[in-house]
Amino acid sequence: MRVGLHLDPSRLLRWHLWLAEALAEDPGNEISCSFGSDRHPLPLSCRTLLELERLVYRVRGDGATDSVPAALRALAPSTTAPDVVVNLSGEEPATSVRRVLTPLFNGVPGEIGALAALADGEDLLIELHDTASPWAPWKACPASADRNVLAATLDGTLSCAVLLILKALREEGRPAACDVARPRTTGPPGPPPAALIWASGRMASKAISLLNIIARGGKMWGVGWRLDGGTSLLDKGNAAFQVLAGDAGSYLADPFPFTHQGQDFIFVEQYSFRKKRGCIAVVGANRDGTAGEPRIVLEEPHHLSYPFVFERDGQIWMIPESGEASNVSLYRAIEFPHRWAREACLIDRIEAYDCTPLFRNGRCWFFVSPRRWRSTSWDVLDIYRAESLTAPWMPHAANPILIDASLSRPAGAFIEHGGQVLRPVQNCMRGYGDAITLCRIDALRLSGFSQTPVGVIRAAGFGCHTYNRRSGLEVIDMFGRTTGLREVTASYEPLSPGVAVAAERRPARSSMPAGLA
């Protein structure tokens, strides 16, 4: 496929290069560049703001909006007309090409739309207008990594824009669905001179918040647990959870319950402030309502969290999150629960977070949130399948399944409830660890996937991002001022019937039956 990038010569940016390099990874693609006649450089105020943030917040220097003109100009113009043009210039390209893709950020073409939306504190919506399917744009709802830091959120937004363009080029003819309404600007805002004023206010707010944290005690994660007596939070609607807290040098999060030989255990991430990384610990939970102290059972030189513990083939296994090491590793219990051995690397050279397996009808499915370029690890969902636990992973035909910060990243093991299979997901639209949405799995097969949000779990006065239940032991985590907290109330609220969030790629010859494969 011949792909032409149409660029503004005054805005030759690193995220354009990310797109060109990703396209070039396919040997069947031929990449070329053309340049518009108009010049609309990023406003000096925006450049100043981004540089100022790098100094104040120590943001990395290889950002999405860095200028890289030499690398992009090295892409020679094509001697033949491209099959498709990706219009990144903001102006209409002078071309007779049948297919043109144009990304808009909150209704405005070009990076200025994303900048203006972020400066105004709006949620973000990327729409990729496609002349091959003009009736409905491709959509993505990226996370806001840190609303106080424009550069970090801008990096993640433009990384997601690259993913959406790649998906549209691969799956011509059927837009990805993202039906959650998002606010958008009413028209092009022009250069935002208020950006520096906005940044100054944000920096002052951040300083005040920092002083407040020092004075009152910082926010951190904690874990709640309860013996549910056969009635879960989803049945009760409200329930009180006892709180497990870390010591003065650590916090606990990502709880997973497991029962072995009549004894209940809670596996958690224990994050060490001194080491600046997490490890996996276990807590014994007693039927009299008491719990033991956390004991570390798995530690690596890199960060570990999300200890997904499960039993299969007569063995007890764990798949912890190890995105920092760019792999997904499988561990086997040598002496449960305290000794574990690394058994296999399930996938390598991919930054994949919160791997959550689903074993269904003899097939293994793995749900993960990948991180690409400078995106967050919250807003993209990929699915892989394998014929057995340690067999090679095959990517789903529709990957990335979703680009939506409210419905992508896993938040715990799959749940069978009321005859339905439910997937807990993190709602990170307004920030990391805000709440948990339960999604009903409507279809999971080789060619497609669809889910419908059916309910929301919240911890009163706190954020939360993990929920699990097993053998009458129910766990949740919460984010806030957990120091000294002994009990937290969580709630479950069913949602009104809505439209399924779906990603589908139609098979070439025959249709697949609906439901779970």
N, C-alpha and C positions, 0 to 999 in steps of 0.2 A: 504494500500500500504506500502510495506517495502522499506524505503529510506535509503541508506547508504551514509554518508559523508566521502569522502577520503581526509585526511588532511596531511599536512607536520607537523611532531611533533614539529618542531622548530617555526611554525607559527600557533598557535592556537588563533585566533583573535575574537574580539567581533562580527564582522559582520557574522562570521561562526555561532556564538551562536544565533544571530538574526534569521538566517535561520532555525536553529534547533528548536528554540522556536516557530516560525511561523508554521512550519510543525507539531509540536506537538499539536497545537491548534485543529487539526482535529483528533478526536478520532479513525478514521479509519487508521491512519498512525502509523507505527512503525519505530522509528528513531534509527540508530546505527552509530558508527564511526569506521573507519579503518585508519591506519596510514602508510604512505609511508616509504620506507627504506632510501631515500635521505633526507638530511637536507639542506634547503636553507633559513636561517633566513633573515629577512629584514636587509639591511645594517645598520651598526651603524650610518652612516652619515644621513640616513633617520630618524632613531629614534631620533637623536640629533636635527635634523631640526624640527620635530613635537613637541618635548618638548620645543624648543626655541620659536616656534610660540605660544604655549599655554601661555608662559610668556608674550610675547610681545603683542599679540592680544587678550589675555584673552579667548582663545578657551576653550570650555567645556572639561572636562577630560574624559568623557565616550565615547571616539571616536571609530570609526569602526576598527582601527588598534591596539587598546589596546589588550594586551595579557591576555587571560582568560583561561589558561590551565586546571585548576581544573574543571571548569564547563563543558568543552568539553570532558575531559577524563572520566567524570561521566557517559557519554552515553556509556553503555555497548555494546560490539560487538554483532552482531546478531548471533543467533545459526543457522539460516537458511540464504540462499543466498538472498540478497535484490532484489527487482524488478527493481530498478533503482539506479545507483550510481551518485552522484554529485561530480565531481572531482575538488577539490579546492587545490590540492597539487602542480600542475604544472608538475607532472610526470604521465606517463601512469599507471593506476592501473592494477594490476594483477588480472583480473576478467573475467569471461565468461558471465557476465550479458548482456542481450540483449540491454539495454538502458543505455548510459552513457552521462551525461551533463557536458560539460567543458567550463567555461567562459574564454574568451580572452578579454583583454583590449588593444585596438589599435593593435590587432594581436599578443599580447604576453600573455601567460597564467600567472595567479597569479597577486598579487597586484603590483609587480614590473613594469608590463606593464602600469598600471594607473599612478604610480609614475613617470616613465620616460616620459610619454606623457605630464603630467602636468608640469614637469620640463622644457620641451621643448616648452611649450606654445601651444600645439596642442589641437584641439577640440577632444572630447572623443567619442569613439564608443565601446559599449559592444556587443560582439558577443557570443552567447551561442550555441556552437556546440553540436548537438544532433544526436547520432547514429541512433535514430529512424527515423530521417528525414535528412540524410546527405547532401541532395541537396541544403539546404538553412538554414543557422543558424538563430536562434532567435536574434533580434537586439534591442538595446536601445541606445538613444542618450541623455545622462544626461546633466544637466546644469553645468556650471562652476560657483559655488556660489560666489567665490571671487578669481580671478586669482592671487591676491597678497598673498593669504593664502592657502597653500597647504592642510592643515588639513581639512578646511571647505569643499573644493571641493572633497577631497578624501572621506570624510564621506558621502557626497551626492551621489557620484559615486557608492560606495559599497552598499549603501541603495537601489539604483536602480537595482544593480545586484541581490540583494535578491528578489526584486519584479519580475524581469524577470525570475528567476529560478522558483519561485512559479507559475507564469503564464504558463511556459512551462510544468511543472509537471501536471497542471490541464488540459491543452489543448493539449495533445499529438497528433501529426499528422499534425498540421498546424502552421508554424512559424508566429509570429507577423511581420508585414511589417514595415520597416523604410527605405525608398528608397532614402533618402537624402545622397549624397556621403559625406564621412568624411575622412580626412587624417588619415593615420595610419603609424606606424613604419614599417620598412622593415625587421626587425629581432630582436631577443632578445637583448636588450641593455646591459644586465648585470647590476651589481650594479652601480648606478649613483653617482660617487664621486663628480660630478659637482653640486650636489643638494644644498650643503651649499653655494657654490659660487653664484648659482642662487638665493637662499634665501636672501643672503646679498645684492645682487643687487636689489631685490624686496623691501627689507626693506628700502634701501636708496631711491628708487623711491617713496615709500609710504611717507617717511618723506618729500621729496621735494614737493610732491603733497599736503601734509598737509599745508606746508608753503605757497604754492601757493593759496590754498583755503582761508587761513587767510588774505593774502595780497589782493586778488582780489574779495573776496566774494564767499561763498560756492555755490555748485550746489544744486538745490532743484526742486520740482515739481511745475508746474503751470497749469492752465486750459485755453484752448482757446475755443471761441464760435463765432458763426455767424448765422445770419438769411439767409437761403440759397435761398430764393425766388423760391423754387420748383426745384432747380438744385443742387444736392448734390456734394460733393467732388468726389464721384465715377463717376459722369457724367462729371465734369469739368476737372478733372486731377490735377488741382492746385487751391488752394483757400487760402485767407488770413483770419485769425482768430484773433479777439480781445483777449487780455489776461486778465484773472482774476488772481490776485495774493493774497496770504495771507498777514497778517500783519507781523510785525517784529518778532512775536513769533510763527508763524505757516506757513504752506504751504497748498495748495489745490491740489487735484488729484482726479482721478476716477469719472469724470463727467457723470451724467445721466440726460437727459432732460425730462420734463413732463409738459403737458399743462392741465390746469384745469380751467373751466369756463372762457375761453378766455385769461387767464394769463399764461405766460411761466415761468417755474422755472428750475433751474439747481441744482440738488442735488450732493454734493461733499463730499469726505473725507476732513476734516480739521484736520491736524496733529499738535498737540501742542508740541513744543520743551520742554516746562517746564514739562508737564505731561508725555511726552514720549509715547504717544499713540494718535490714531486718534479717532475722533467722526464724526457724520454726520451733515452737515450744508446745508442750502438751500440759493440760491441766486435768486432774482427776475430778470428776463431778460425782457427788454422792447422793443417794436417794433420800437422805435426810435433809437435803438442801444446802449442805456445806460443800466447799470446793477446796482443793489443794493449791499449792503454789505452782506457778509456771516453771517447767523444767525444759531446758533447751535440748532438742533431739536431733536437729539438723542445722548445720551452719556451713556456709561456703564463703569464699573471698568476695562474692558479689551479693547483692540484695536478694533475699527470698521473702515471699509472702504467699497468701492465698493457698494454703495447704490442702488441696483437694485430695482427701483420703477415701479410698474405696476398696472393695473386695471383689476379686475376679480370678477365676481359674484356681481357686483354693489358696490364693495368696492375698496379702494386704499390700496395697500400693499407695503411692503418693505422687501427685504431679503438682509441685509448688510453682508459683510464678517466678521466673528467672529472666525476665525481659532484659535486664541490664547485661546479662551474659549472651544475649542474642541467640537463645535456644530454648527449647522446651524439653526438660529432662524427666525421666521416670525413675522413681526410687521404690525399692522393695523392702518391706520390714524384715529384718534379720531376727531381732528380738523385740516384738511389739510391746509397748509403743516407743521404746527408747533408742533402738538401734536400727538405722536405715542404710542401705547401700544403693549407690547409683547403678541402675540396671541398664538403661538405654537412653540415647538421645533421640527423641521422637521427631524433632525438626530442628534444623541448624541454620545459622546465619539469617535468622529472622527475629526481629524484636517483637515477640508475641506475649501478650499479657493475659493473665487470668484464664488459662486453658481450662475449659469445662467440658468433659466428655459426656456423650449420651450413647448408651449401648441399646440398640434397637434392632430387632429382627436379624440378629447375627452380624450386624454391621456396626462399626465404631465411628461415631461422628465427634469431631473436636471443634468447639466454638472458641475463638480467641479474638482479642483486640490487638491488631498490629500497630506498630508505629513506623511511619515512613517519613523520610526527610526530617522536617521539624514539626510534624504534627504532634498532638497529644496522643496518649494511649487510651483515650476515652470515647472517641467519636466514630470509630470504624469497626465493623464486624466482618470477620472472615470465617468461613466454615471449611473444614477438611474432613475427608473420610478415609478409612483404612479397613482392610479386611480382618485385621486382628489388632490387638493392643499395641504390638511392636512392629506391625507391618508398615511399609512406606505410606506417608500421608499423600493424598491426592487432593489438590485444591478444588473447591466447588466451582462449577462452571460460571456462577454469577458473582464470584468474588470481585470487588468487595460487596458483600451482601447488602450492607447499609453504610451510609455515611451520615450519622445522626447521633449527636451527643446525648440525646434523651432515651435512645432505645438500642444501644449497641453493646457496651461493655458488660460482660457477665457479672452477676452479683451473688452467685451461689449455685448449688447443684440444682438440676431439674427436679421438679416436684410433680407427682401425680396426685391430683386433687379433684374430686367430683367428676371423675371420668375424663379429665383433661390433663394434658402434659403442659406444665407451666415453666417458663424460663424467667428467673429473676434477672433483671437488668438494672444497671446503674443509670439514674437520670442525672446527667452532668451538664444539662443545658445552662444552668445558672451557676455552675461551679462544681468542683469535684466532690463527690460524696454527699449530694444533697438529699436524695431519696431513692427508693427502690420501686421500680415498676414490675409487675408480674405480667408476662405476655403469654397468651395461649398459643401453642404451636399448631397452626392450621395445616401446614404442608411442609414436609422435609423429604426431598428426593434429589436425584442426581441433577435434575435440570432446574430446580427452583426451591424456594423457601418462602413461607409467609407466616406472620405472627400477628396477633391482635392484642393490644394492651387491655387487660381486664381488671386491674386493681393496682393500688399504690400502698406501700408500707412506709410509715414514717415513725421516727422516734421523737416524742414530744419535746420540743425545744432544742433538738439536736439534728445534725445530719446523720445519714446512715448509708452504707453501701454494700453490706453483706447480710444475707438471711439464709439460714439452713434449718432443717428439722430432720431428725432421724431417731427412730425407736423411742418416741416420747420426749426426747431432749431437743429443745428449741433454742436457737441462738441468733443473736443480732449484734451488730456493732453500732457505735454512735460516735459522733464527732462534736466536741465542744469542750466546755470546762468540766471535765470528768473527775478532777481531783476531789476526793472525799465523797463522791457520789456513790450511794448504796443501791439505788433502785431507779429504773427508768421505765416509763410507760410507752409502749409501742401500739400503733393502730394499723388496721388494714381497712381500706375503703374501696369497695368495688367501683369500677368505672362504668358509665353508661355505654351501651353497645356503640362501637365506632367502626371506622374503616380499617381494614387490615393493612399493616405495613408490610409490603411485599417486595421481593426481588426475584425476577423470573427470567430464565433464558429458555426459549422454546426449543424442544428437540427437533432435529432436522427431519426425521422421517415419521416418528410415531409419538403420540401423546402418552404421558405417564399418568397412572391413576393417582387421584388425589390422596392426601393423607400422609402418614409417616411411612417412609420406605423401610 
